[in-house]
Amino acid sequence: MRTIYCLLIGLYSPVLSFAGLSGSERPTTLTVDCPLPVTLKEGSAFDTTVTGVPKVTANTGGKVTISYLEVYQKGDCKNRADLVTRIFTITNAAGEQVRCNQFITLQHLTVNDIRIPVDTTIDYPDSLSSLTVKLLHIPKSLGSVKINFFDTRISENCNIPLRIRRQWSIEDVCTGQVRTGTTFMYVHKYFNNYKQIISKSDAVCEEEGFITLSAVGEFAPYSYRWHTGDSVAFLFDKPAGSYTLTITDRFNCTASVVYDLLSMSQRADIGGLVRNDKGYRVTPDSVLFENEGLIRKFCISENAGLHYGFTLKNRTPGLYKYRMVKNSQVRDGISTRDIVLIQRHILQLERFADTAQVIAADVNFNGQLTAADITEIRRIILGVREQFTSAKPWYFLRQDWRNVAKPYRPISEIEFQGIQVNNFPLTNVNVFALKMGDVDLSYRGFGQHRTEERASSRMVTLETGPPQSKGTPVYLQSSIELTGLQFALKNLNGTPLEVGEVVLPDAHVYAAEGQLNLSWTSPEPVRPGPDQIVFYVKTTHPEDLALGDFLGAECYDATLTVHALELKVRKDGNSSDGEVPGWFGPNPTSDLLTINLGTEPGGWLEVYGPGGRNLARYRVENGSAVPTQHLPCGVYLLRLVREGLPDRCGKLVVN
């Protein structure tokens, strides 16, 4: 049953209007004649312009308003007709109401009522309406008739107009009577045959976009082929962008269409960039809204355009309170170099000129820079702590914070807390990101580490010497003055390390996750001795020592320029490449290396560079030849990994 509401306003006759009379003089009489019952064919229009409206025969109560309610009753094979009961309500200005009913009968079409064209030229419908409806001049659904057809392409190719033969089978569902016929048609505007009902994302953040299609054309079945390689009528988990689709119908005719998934950058009501002082993007972990009920969708994206954005349920100007939160990437941008800068500031050797540096250095939030801040940052660098004790790792400030910020004032005074919106549709709101502990403002974005800034330098190196009673010494060789250094030392075979003795003054060492992390600073430049020992390492496999990845191996000269550190091996007081193992050769080599395992099983051969970086991995057996001509001249560590057997390690010289 279908119910329809409709309102007719202002239908009145000036002769029946008595709006100029006072309430005491106005009569209160309202009578109407309801429209007579009407019988029409199924599919005919039956609006009030066709079937009529109540006629006001008497009214002394002022302006008349007519509204109506429709009750639709679907017919069956017994009555073969649909019935529409239109219930009118007539009201005058005095508040009087009269109701009356009109009955509209819609007789079902029969198979003989439907005219089948023999030969015709036709445009495929522009809208999503049916070609069958247009050909037969019938409504989309019939009460007692079922229409089937089969199409055959007569044209040799898919050029327009397309010549098609349609064979009809028109069945009376009540009596079983079937009528057949054939229509030959020239079809123009054939592209409309490929139209789809589409549902898709309207604000894509990352890879969450979707497109779902449903064919409405009559030349089914349809097949789909996307430029992504997908061959279905839907796409899921896609980034923003343009997606080209080739649709093929039952005649093997094709059409290409393009659907766009718009990013949040193009759809956001409010959004902007989140960047640090150097202009690098900082991705918040989340965005917190004071009233999430106002938000329809929000996201944080690394795509081009807006960095974060959200759409509103209602675009209403006003104050929108929200803030950024980020508790990850705690160590990013922080290094021992930051500690040197704080030491220089405290000793007044080189004071901070940027308020951002002052805020970033005060990690214990006590309103002044002291040794306690240095201790807190050093704990983060060495891995003693995962988070600061008092401060959050990131703070997000108003874009104009420099105009209002004062040193040692509460950071809450300049934190970003939202925006006053005056105009829509798009309001750009950029936010400043400040990394606590990043005193030199060196953060360069997610995945961009300081390794890109370090210059390789042979003026400063680390060397491991022959084992002694205190352990294996790690020497610092430097031909320049230094203000600090940091590195992590690990054992390639996974054996944990212990510190025998720390020799370098003011060096801080912490054992974590199977490696030793070291941070050393000096506010004023110093030049280590020619054989300065940093510390002694206790290990059963000194030949497997290498630089770890936890800390970037680097040092700082008198100007705080960053230099990369490399780890070498010395023997008997002289630089050496260590013992020559017998399970590979020749050594040195310049082109090929042969693996000599005898009857032992093979495994994976890993090649490490001087800095401990894994350069290559090969599957080897006894007699395998490993290429080395692509390796620059130098010393490399080889490691043979085999299941159920201890690892084998050795030094290889490439000349």
Residue, then its C-alpha position, 0 to 999 in steps of 0.5 A: m500500500r502506498t500513501i501520498y501526501c499533497l497540499l494545495i494552497g490558495l485555491y479559492s474564489p474571490v466571490l467566496s472570500f469575506a476577509g473584510l468582515s469582522g468576526s461577529e459579522r462573518p457567517t460560518t458555512l462551508t460546503v463542497d462537491c467532491p470530484l466524481p469517481v474516475t476510471l483510467k488505464e494503468g500508466s495514465a496520469f491521475d494528478t488533480t489536473v486530470t481527475g479534478v478537485p473538490k468544488v466549494t459550493a458555499n463558504t463564508g469563512g474566508k480563504v480556503t485551503i485544500s489538502y489531500l491524502e492518497v491511499y494506494q491499493k494494488g490490484d490482483c488477478k481478481n479485480r485486475a485494477d489498482l484503486v487510489t482513494r484520494i481523501f480531501t480535507i478542505t479548510n477555511a480561514a475560520g477553521e471549518q473543515v470538510r472532508c470527502n473522498q474520490f475513488i480513482t480506478l487504474q485498470h491493468l493493461t492486457v497483452n493486447d493493449i501493448r503496441i509492439p513497434v515493427d521497425t523504429t529509430i530511437d535514442y537510448p534514454d538519457s536518464l536511468s529510465s528503461l528502453t522498454v518503457k520508451l519503446l512500448h509507451i508503458p509504465k516501468s511496472l505492470g499489474s497483470v503483464k510480464i514482458n520478456f525480450f531477447d536482443t541480437r545485434i545485427s550490425e557488423n560492428c558497434n558503430i552508431p546507430l546500432r542495428i538491433r533485433r528485439q524478440w518480445s514475449i509478452e505474458d498475461v500473468c493471470t491467464g497465461q496468454v502469451r503474445t510475441g513480436t519482433t522489433f528492429m531498431y536503430v539505436h542512437k545515443y548508445f552510450n547511455n546503455y552503459k550508465q550505472i547506479i554508482s555509490k562511492s566515497d566522497a572524502v578519501c583519506e588514505e586507502e579507504g575509497f570505494i566505488t560500487l556499480s550496478a548496471v541499469g542498461e538493457f543489453a546485459p550481461y555487462s562485464y567490467r575491467w578497471h585500469t587497476g586490473d580489477s574485473v568486478a563491478f566494485l572497488f574497495d580500499k583505494p586511494a583518491g584518484s581517477y579510475t578508468l573503467t571499460i564496460t562491455d555489454r552482451f554485444n561485446c561493444t565497449a565504452s570507457v568511463v572515468y570515476d573520480l575518488l576525491s580526497m579529503s583535500q577537495r571535500a573538507d569543510i575545515g582542514g589544513l597542514v600540520r608542519n614544523d618550523k622547517g616546513y616538514r609535515v607532522t602526522p598527528d596520531s588523532v584529532l580530538f573534537e569537543n563535540e564529535g556530534l557535529i562531525r560527519k567524517f574526519c581523517i589525517s592524510e599524507n596525500a597532497g593538499l590538506h594534511y588533515g580535514f573533516t566534513l560537518k553534518n551541517r555547515t554552520p558558522g561558529l566556534y569549532k574546538y578540536r586539537m591534535v594528539k601525537n604520542s608516537q615518534v618520541r625519539d625522532g629529531i632528538s640526538t646528543r647534539d641537542i644536549v650539546l646545545i642545551q649545555r652551551h645555553i646554560l653555560q652562556l656559551e651560545r644562547f638560544a635565539d629562537t623561542a621554539q628552542v627554549i620550549a623544546a629544551d624545557v622537557n621537565f616543564n619547570g620553567q627554566l633550563t637545567a641539567a635535569d632537562i639534559t638528563e631527561i633528554r639523554r634518557i630518551i636518546l639511550g632508550v632508558r625511557e620511552q616517554f618524557t616524565s612530564a612533557k608530551p612528545w609533541y605540542f601543536l600550536r596556533q599558527d600565530w604563536r610566535n606573536v604571542a609566545k613569551p619564554y618560560r610561559p605556560i605552553s597552554e597559552i599558545e596551544f591550538q584549540g580550534i577555529q572560529v569559522n565565518n565562511f564556508p565551504l572550505t576553511n584552511v586552518n594550519v597548525f604548527a607542530l613542535k617536537m619536545g627535545d628537538v632543540d636544533l629543530s632537525y625533525r625532517g618528517f616521518g621516515q626521514h632520519r638524520t642519516e641523510e644529513r651526515a657527511s662521511s668523514r675519515m677524520v673520526t672513526l671507531e676501532t675495536g682492538p684485541p680482547q684484553s682482561k677488561g674486555t674488547p676496547v673500543y677506540l675513538q680516533s679523531s683528528i678534529e675537535l669534538t663536542g659530542l658523539q653517539f652510537a649503538l654497538k651490537n653483536l651480529n650473532g645476537t649475543p648480548l653485550e656487557v660494559g667492562e669499563v667506561v673510560l671516556p669522561d662524561a660518557h653515558v652508556y645503557a644496555a638495551e635490547g642486546q646492544l650498548n647505547l652511548s651518548w657523550t657530550s662536551p659543551e666546549p670542543v675537545r680533541p681526544g687522544p690518539d688512542q682514546i678508549v671509549f669503553y671496554v666491551k665484554t663479548t665472546h665474539p668480538e669479531d662480530l661487533a658492529l654498529g647498531d641501528f637504534l642510534g645513528a652513529e654520529c659525532y659533532d665538531a666544534t661548529l656542531t656539524v654532523h659527521a658519520l662514524e664508522l667501525k673498524v678493526r685493529k689488531d696488535g695495535n695496528s689496523s687489520d682485517g682480522e683473521v682469515p677464515g678458511w670457509f671462503g676464499p680467495n681473501p682478498t678478492s676482486d671479482l668472485l668469492t668461493i664458498n668452501l663448506g666441504t660436507e657441511p650444509g649450506g645456508w644464507l650468506e649475509v654481507y655487511g659493510p663497514g658501518g654494520r649495514n646489511l648489503a646483500r644476502y645469498r643462498v649458498e652451498n659448498g662451491s657456490a660462487v658469490p660476486t664481489q665486483h660490485l663492492p667498493c674496495g674495503v673490509y666487509l663482514l661475512r656471516l653464514v646463517r644455517e638452521g640448527l648450526p652456529d653462525r660462522c663469521g669472518k672478514l673479507v677484503v675486497n681490493 
